[in-house]
Amino acid sequence: FIAWPFLPGITAAAILAVVTRRPFAWLDLRLKNRTLAATCALLLVVLSVVVPSILVIASIGSNVINAVRGLQSGGVTQALQEVLASHPQAQALVNHLMENIDAGQVVEKTAGIVATRLAELLGHSVSAVVQLVAMLFILFFLYRDGEQAAHFAGSLLPLEPEENRYLLERVRLAVTALVLGRFAVAGVQGVLAGITYALLGLGSALVLGVATTLLALVPAVGAVSVWLPVVIYLALTHHWIEAILLLLIGGLVISTLDNFLYPMLVGTRLNLHTVPIFLAMMGGVWLFGVTGIVLGPVIFNATSSLVLIWRHRAQGEPLPFDELIATRAPAAVSPEA
């Protein structure tokens, strides 16, 4: 319960420690000082992961502010009026609604909702800073004292050394597969989105494609946060065919690709069917929030590993380390790992 508030930070630190295990081992071998290597690795993570993430978030915030300013300047309102002028039936419906709605009451309620959302956003921002600090703090010690942490975790499990090594290796493979799968799917979504933007004649197709890739990495945000505003922009500028095409491609292909391709890729790496991986992801998100997209499959994989260890122990058979080697992890099954 004490550690629960920091679960996102702990999860992120563990994921980064597992994914960057080999680069850190190379750095540690060259520097020959574990503390110095951990410090350098942490700085590299900040420069390559944390800073770009902050820049992307700042860019999104800037676009939101520009959109609000556009509303305040009346430019969007004028565009909407032009659209309604070309569609008399829609304009008549809007006029009827305006005559039967108390505009002052609507504005008052809207202001209250906006104020509440802003307070929640501020709270989430403070929480994000706390999680970031916790993540960097834990990641440093996972780099520096990773061997002691693994030994301590193994000592808590009622398993033989070989069984413990097998379980930890299965968990490491699950984390690696989940992260690499996320990058692969986001890359595919970004490429498809970029091609779609280019075919629709958007001048900033490359930039929008890169933005789609970056935001597709974030489960709570996704690619829809890029292509949907573009659809709205195209509609407001009277490019109706392009807006409808992008809405169909974005909703039916780009965003839904994540729900099918990601479990397939991860399931292939973990030798599991797509259905249990999909359920593990959805159940993990239901229980743990955004971090559940990693925690769910990892817990599922660890549970299935424990059941397999139990079965092999009962039957007196050796553990199937050949499966781990076949999953492209030959170096990780050594005692040193």
C-alpha positions, 0 to 999 in steps of 0.5 A: 500500500505504501508503494502503490501511489508510485506504481506508474513510476516504479513500472516505468523505471523497471521497463526502462531498466529491462529495455536498456539492460544491454546498453547499460552493460556495455557502458558499465564495461567501458567506464568500470565504475557502476555509480558513474555508469548509472549516472551516465545512463540516467542522463542518456535516458533523460536526454533521449526519453524524458526531454522529447516527451516533455517537448511533445507534451508542450507542443500539444499544449501550445496547439490547444492554446492556439485553438482556444485563441482561435475560438476567442478571435472568432475565426472558428465561429466565422468558419462555422457560420459560413458552413451553416450558410451553405446548409440552410436546414442545419442553420435552421436547426441551430437557430431553433436550438438557440431559441430554446436554450438559455445561453447564460445557463449553458455558459455558466455550466460550461465554465464550471466544467472547464474549471473542474477539468483544469483543476484535474489537469493541474492535479495530474500535472503535479502527479506526473512530476512526482512519478517522473522524479520517482522513476528517475530515482528508482531507475538510477538504483536499478542501474547501480544495484540491479544485481542486488535487486534481482537477488533480493527478488529471487530470495523472496520466491520459494523456488530453486535457483534454476526455477527462479532464473527461468521465471525472471527470464520469462518476465524480462522477455515479456517486458521487452516484447511489450515495449518493442511491440509498442514501438513497432505498432506506433511506427506502422501507425505513423507510416500509414498516417503519413501516407494518408496525409500525403495522399490527401494533399496536406503540406505537413504530412511528414510532421503529422506522421511523426507526431502520430508515431510519437503520440501512438506510443502513449496508450491513453492518447493514441494516434486519434489525438493527431488525425481527429483534429486534422479531420476537424480542420479539413471540415472547417476549411470545406474539404469535405471529401478529404475530411470524410476519407481521413475520418474513415481511414483513421477510425477504421484502420490507423486507430484500430490497428493498435487493438489487433496488431499489438497483441499479435506481435506480443503473443508471437514473441511470448508464444501465447495466443492473441486472445489471452494477451488481449484480455491481459492488456484490457484487464491490466488497464481496467485494474491499474490504469495506463500502466496495466497495458504492461503490468497485465501481460507481465502478471499473466506471463509470470502466472503462466510461468509459475504454473509451468514450473509447478507442473515440471517440478511435479513431473520431475522434468527439466524446465524448457530453457530451449523455448527461451533460446528460441525466443531470441534470448540466448545470452539471457539464460546464463547464470551471469544474466 
